[in-house]
Amino acid sequence: MRYYISDCHFFHGELNDKMDCRGFGSTEEMNAYMLKKWNAKVRPNDEVVILGDLSWGKPDETKALLNRLNGRLYLIIGNHDRFHENNAYRTDRFVWMKHYEELKDNKRKIILSHYPIMCYNGQYYRNEKGEEKTYMLYGHVHDTMDQRLIERFQDITRNTRRTDRNGKEVHIPCNMINCFCMYSDYTPLTLDEWIICDRERRKASGG
């Protein structure tokens, strides 16, 4: 099974009362809760693609954390990740660390980036049934005004029609999903679970 999650920010205690306002009583409480949610879902042989900003901890703290997280880990490097530029953080827990990647997930194309990409590779791809088949998974913006602007952009794009190569008028696909950990209660989710989570969250907020 493959899961995705972004912006956990382990050891970043300021997020409890600033920006995210996560509300935990301490950094230790936040870390323990996120670790519990992660390992309750992820088995040792599952894959977890982390879409950036996993840990704000020191090298020894981060290495200890990585050894406690279940799964085979893949890191899309975020602006707060130090793993790729500081040898003190080097670890064999990551299968790979990249700034960008494209994968297949149950016959769907997945674009992976810490930063949202508004016009992403394969955006217009559809399967033989005419169903959209490319998803852009990102993080970075948490639950901020930037995310609201992205949602407005998605709505505009999805409500815009174009003529495809067969002369048929169709809506423009825009499948961008913010895999922000707070949206899933700090639990890594499969692509299908993120699609449902994103849809239900936006519906609940009137989007």
N, C-alpha and C positions, 0 to 999 in steps of 0.2 A: 504494500500500500504506500502511496505517496501523499505527503501532506505539505502544506504551505503555511507560513506565518511571517509576520513582519513586526519590527520595532518593539521587541520585548523590553529592551533597555534594562536588563538585569543590572543590579547595583546602582542604578540611576535614581536615587532616592528623591531628588527634587521633583520628579514627575508625580509624586504623591500629592503635592500641593501647588504645583505650577503646571502650566500647559495642559497635561492630561487630567490633572486633579484625580488621580487614581484612588486616593482615599485610604490607602493602607496606613497602619499606625507606625510603620517603620520600613526601612529598606529590607531588613531581614524578613519581615512578614510578607512583603511583596514578592521577594525572591522565592520564598517557600511556597507561596500560593501558585506562582507561575510554574515552578518545578513540578508540583503535585498535579496540576492540570495537564501539563505536557506528558508526563509519564503515565498518567491514567489512560491516555489515548494512544500514545505511540509505543509500539513494541520494538524490541532491539533490532529486528531486521527490516523495519519500515524505513522509508526514505523521508527526510524532512528538508525541504528547501526553505532556507531562511532568507527573506527578502531584505536583509540589511538591519543594522543596529541591534545586534543581539545582546551585547554586554558592554557596560561602561566600567567594568571592574578592572582591577590591576591584573597583571599577568598571572600571578598565582591564583587569584580568585577566579578568573575566567577559565583557567585550565581545570580547576577543581569543578567548576560548574559543568564544563563540557563533558567531563568524565561521569557526571551524574545524569545527563540528558540521554534518554533512550533514542535509538534510531541511527541510521547512517546519515550524516549531516552534510549539507551542501550550502555554501554561503554565497549569496549575491551581496557584494560588498556595499555597505552603506557609509554615509559620511561620518558616523561615529564608530565605525569598526577600525581597529588598529592592527588586525591580524596580518594584513598583507604588507605592512611597512615597518613593523617592529619585530625583530627576531625573538624578543622575549616572549612574544605571544605565540610563537610557532607551535603548532600542534598537528598531530596526525588524525585528529578527530574529524577533520573535513575531508571529504572525498575530493572536492575541488572548491576553490574560491575564485569568483569571477565578478566582473562589473556588469555583465550582461550575458544572457543565455537564451536559447530557443530550444524547447523540448516538445515531445509528443506525450499526450496524456489521453489514453483511450480514444485514439484517432483524431484528437483535437490538437491544434498548434497552440503552444503556450509561449508567450513572450515574457521574460523575466527581467525586471530592472528595479532597483531600489527607488528610482525616480519615475513618476508617471510619464508615459509617452503617449501624447495625444493622437498622433498618426503613426501607428505601429505596423510592422511588417506582417503581411497576411491579413490585414483588417477586413478586406473584402471577400476573403475565401468563404465559400459555402460548399456543403457536401452535395451528393447527388439528389438529395431531397430538398435542396435549397435552404438548408438550415445553416446558420452561422457556425463556423468551426474554429475561430481563433479568439484567444483570450489574452489580455494584457494584465498581468499581475504585478502589483507595485506596493510600495510603502511610503515612507518618508514624511508624508503630510499629516499623519495621525488623524485626529478628528477636528480639523481646524477649518478656518475660512477657505484655505486652499482646497480642501476636499469639497466644500460646498461649490466652489467655482468649477471644479472638475465635473461634479454632478450636473451643473447647469450646462456645461459644454456637451456632456453625454446626451442630455435631453434634446439639445438643439440638433446634434448630429443625428440621433435616432429618428428625429421628426423631419429630417431632410431627405428628399427622394432624389434618385438619380436613375438614369437609363443604363442597364447593364449591357454586356456584349451581345445578348440575345434580343435586345430591343425592348426588354421588359422593364417597367418602372418599379423600382424597389427602394426600400428604406436603407440608409447607410448603416452598416453595423458599427457598434461602438461598445465593445465588451471589455471595459476597464474595471478591474476589481481591486479595491484597496484591502489588502490582507492584514490590516492593523489588528494587533493582538487583542485589543479591548473589544473589538466588534465580535470576537468569538469567545469572549470570557477567557482569554489567554490560552486557548486550546488550538493546536495545529489542526487544520481541516483539509479534507480532500478538495479537489477542484469542484466537484458536484456540490459538496457542502458549502463551499464559498459562494457558489452561484445562488444557492437558496438563501444563505445568510445575507448576501448583498441585496437581494430582491426584497426580503422581508424587512430588513433595516430601513431601506429607502421607502417602502410602503408605509411603515410605521411613522416615519418622519414626514410623510406627505409628499415624498419625491417620486 
